[in-house]
Amino acid sequence: MPNPRLTGLGGGLFSGVLMLVLGGLDLLLSGGSLTVYSVLFLPVCVLTALWVRASDLLSAPVVVPIAFAVGLLPVADGGHGFGARMMGLVTALATQVGWLYAGTLAAAVVVLGRGVRRAVARRRAPHRP
């Protein structure tokens, strides 16, 4: 299992680009199913929270909802034109908000677990004068 340590910006780029690619693949393979896209969002959230470095832990629950919105661009059905595309994006965000919250919560739980584990390890470390 790879163990990269992403910065906050790196975590945002990782999750954003991955969700954009998954959105494009969803469009090609399943015709733009919002449910398939949303289910694929959950492991991206967990991976982002696991791979962000310890000093940037709090950035993971912030960047994953942004990545969700970025990845919706190819999937959201809005027709032609900027206004129609934005309306499709807003509608997709509104209808998939449960998945968005679930992924953000998953990232927050992983970050919280890593933070607690880090604090416990710091307490158990011997003091050096």
C-alpha positions as CSV (number, residue, x, y, z in Angstrom):
1,M,0.0,0.0,0.0
2,P,1.6,3.3,-1.0
3,N,2.1,5.8,1.8
4,P,2.4,9.2,0.2
5,R,2.3,12.3,2.3
6,L,0.4,15.0,0.5
7,T,0.4,18.7,1.5
8,G,-2.9,20.4,1.8
9,L,-2.6,21.7,-1.8
10,G,-1.4,18.3,-3.0
11,G,-4.4,16.6,-1.3
12,G,-6.7,19.1,-3.0
13,L,-5.1,18.5,-6.4
14,F,-5.1,14.7,-5.9
15,S,-8.8,14.6,-5.0
16,G,-9.9,17.2,-7.6
17,V,-8.1,15.6,-10.5
18,L,-9.1,12.1,-9.5
19,M,-12.8,13.1,-9.2
20,L,-12.6,14.9,-12.5
21,V,-11.2,11.7,-14.1
22,L,-13.8,9.5,-12.3
23,G,-16.5,11.9,-13.5
24,G,-15.3,11.6,-17.1
25,L,-15.1,7.8,-16.8
26,D,-18.6,7.7,-15.3
27,L,-19.9,9.7,-18.2
28,L,-18.3,7.3,-20.7
29,L,-19.1,4.0,-19.0
30,S,-22.5,4.6,-17.3
31,G,-23.9,7.6,-19.1
32,G,-23.3,10.1,-16.3
33,S,-24.9,8.3,-13.4
34,L,-24.8,10.5,-10.3
35,T,-25.1,7.6,-8.0
36,V,-22.1,5.8,-9.4
37,Y,-20.1,9.0,-9.3
38,S,-21.1,9.6,-5.7
39,V,-20.2,6.1,-4.6
40,L,-16.8,6.5,-6.2
41,F,-16.4,9.7,-4.1
42,L,-16.3,7.9,-0.8
43,P,-13.0,6.0,-1.3
44,V,-11.4,9.2,-2.7
45,C,-12.3,11.0,0.5
46,V,-10.8,8.2,2.7
47,L,-7.6,8.1,0.6
48,T,-7.2,11.8,0.7
49,A,-7.6,11.8,4.5
50,L,-5.1,8.9,4.9
51,W,-2.5,10.4,2.6
52,V,-2.4,14.0,3.6
53,R,0.6,14.7,5.9
54,A,0.1,15.2,9.6
55,S,0.7,18.9,9.6
56,D,-2.1,19.4,7.0
57,L,-4.7,17.1,8.5
58,L,-7.4,19.7,8.7
59,S,-7.3,20.4,5.0
60,A,-8.7,17.0,4.0
61,P,-12.3,17.6,5.0
62,V,-12.1,21.0,3.3
63,V,-10.8,19.9,-0.1
64,V,-13.0,16.9,-0.7
65,P,-16.3,18.8,-1.1
66,I,-14.5,21.0,-3.6
67,A,-13.2,18.0,-5.4
68,F,-16.8,16.6,-5.5
69,A,-18.0,19.8,-7.2
70,V,-15.1,19.8,-9.7
71,G,-15.7,16.2,-10.6
72,L,-19.4,16.9,-11.2
73,L,-18.6,19.1,-14.2
74,P,-18.6,16.4,-16.8
75,V,-21.4,14.4,-15.1
76,A,-23.9,17.2,-14.4
77,D,-26.6,17.3,-17.1
78,G,-27.1,21.0,-18.0
79,G,-27.3,21.2,-21.7
80,H,-25.4,23.7,-23.7
81,G,-24.2,27.1,-22.5
82,F,-22.7,28.4,-19.4
83,G,-25.9,29.1,-17.5
84,A,-27.4,25.7,-18.3
85,R,-24.2,24.0,-17.3
86,M,-24.1,25.9,-13.9
87,M,-27.8,25.1,-13.3
88,G,-27.1,21.4,-13.9
89,L,-24.2,21.6,-11.5
90,V,-26.2,23.2,-8.8
91,T,-29.0,20.7,-9.3
92,A,-26.6,17.7,-9.1
93,L,-25.0,19.2,-5.9
94,A,-28.5,19.5,-4.4
95,T,-29.6,16.0,-5.3
96,Q,-26.4,14.4,-4.2
97,V,-25.9,16.3,-1.0
98,G,-26.2,13.2,1.2
99,W,-23.3,11.5,-0.6
100,L,-21.3,14.8,-0.3
101,Y,-21.9,14.9,3.4
102,A,-21.1,11.2,3.8
103,G,-17.7,11.6,2.1
104,T,-16.9,14.7,4.0
105,L,-17.8,13.0,7.2
106,A,-15.7,10.0,6.3
107,A,-12.7,12.2,5.7
108,A,-13.3,14.0,9.0
109,V,-13.5,10.8,10.9
110,V,-10.3,9.5,9.4
111,V,-8.6,12.8,10.2
112,L,-9.9,12.8,13.7
113,G,-8.6,9.2,14.2
114,R,-5.2,10.1,12.9
115,G,-5.1,13.2,15.1
116,V,-6.0,11.2,18.2
117,R,-3.4,8.5,17.4
118,R,-0.8,11.2,16.9
119,A,-1.6,12.9,20.2
120,V,-1.5,9.6,22.1
121,A,1.9,8.7,20.5
122,R,3.2,12.1,21.5
123,R,2.1,11.6,25.1
124,R,3.7,8.2,25.3
125,A,7.0,9.5,23.9
126,P,9.6,10.0,26.7
127,H,10.3,13.6,27.7
128,R,13.6,15.0,26.7
129,P,15.0,17.9,28.7
